[in-house]
Structures are given as C-alpha cells and as structure tokens.
Amino acid sequence: MNGAELLPCDQVIAQLWEYIDGELSEERAALVRAHLDACAHCFPQHDYQRAFLGFLRLHSRSPIAPALRQRVFEGLLREDAAGGS
C-alpha cells in the first residue's frame, strides 16, 4: 500500500476505539492498520489508547460503557489539540 492510499490522520484517530475493539470491517481495519504502521503521530496514540483500555479493564469491576470511553477519548483529543501533555 503506498502513501497515496493511506487514510488521513483525523479519520484514523476518530476510528481508533472501533479499530481496537474489532468493530471495523476487515477492509477498513486493514486501512487503519496500514496507516498506523506508517504514521509516527497516530501509532503512539493507538498504543496509549490500548494501554488505557487495558488498565480500565483490569481495574474495573463492570464493563466500560461505550459513551464513557468516547467522552474520555474526546477529552484526550481536545487536550492533544491544545498542546497538552
């Protein structure tokens, strides 16, 4: 897959939870994976979100509500866009 076929970063970031949860079609998941393999900006966010979700699963007694995951994710994106650490 060449660089011209890669998805834009904003689309990949917007679909990371669905990708991590295995909710994307095989074709879309392959496009996201190809982007993550090539993008130094998005791949660390993918790793962070996987680690964060793993931490929540390990330390949570009940399943994580999708709406809560989305709110946390959106908060992280806002912080990243504002230049926060």
N, C-alpha and C positions, 0 to 999 in steps of 0.2 A: 504494500500500500504506500503510495507516495504522499508527500506533504500536501498536495493539492486536494487529496481525498479526506484529509483529517477534518474532524468536526471542530468548530470554533470552541475556545475555552469556555465561554459562557454557557453553551449548550451542555458541555461535559459536566461542568460544576453543578448545573441545575439538575442533572440526572444522576449524580453520584450515589444518592441514597438508593434509588431504584436499581442502579448497577450493583451496588454492594449487596442488596437484598435479593438479587437474582430476578428482578421483576421486569427486565427489559427483554425484548425479542432477541433471539440469537444474533440476528444481523445488527441490531442496534448495539448490543453488548460488545460485539466484535469491533464496531466503530469506536466505541468509548475506550475499549482496551487498547486499540491501536493509538489513539490519542494519548492515553496515559503513558504508554510505552515511549512516546516521543516527546512529551511535554514536561519540562523541568518545573513548570509552575503548578500544573494540576496534579501530578503524581504525588507530591508530598501532601496535598490536601486529601487525596484519596487515602493515603496511609494514615493520616491523622484521624479521618472520619471512621475508618475501620477500627483503629485502636480505641477511639472514643466509644463506638458502639459496643465493642468487646468489653470495655470497662463497665459500661452500663449494664450489659447482660450479666456480667459476673457479679455485680453488686446490687442488682435489682431483684426483688422478690416477685415482681409481676412483670408481664410483657410491657415493652415500651410502646406507648401509644404513637401511631404514625404522626398525629398532629403535634405532639411534643417534640419528636425528632425533627420535624420540619421547622418548628419555631426555633429550636436550638441551632439548626443548620443555617437558617436565615440570619440569626444573630451573629454567627461566626462569619458569614459572608459580609454583613454590614461592617463588622469590626475590621475584617481584612481590607475592604474597600476604603475604610477611613484611615488605613495605615497602622492599625493597632497590632500589637504583638500577641 
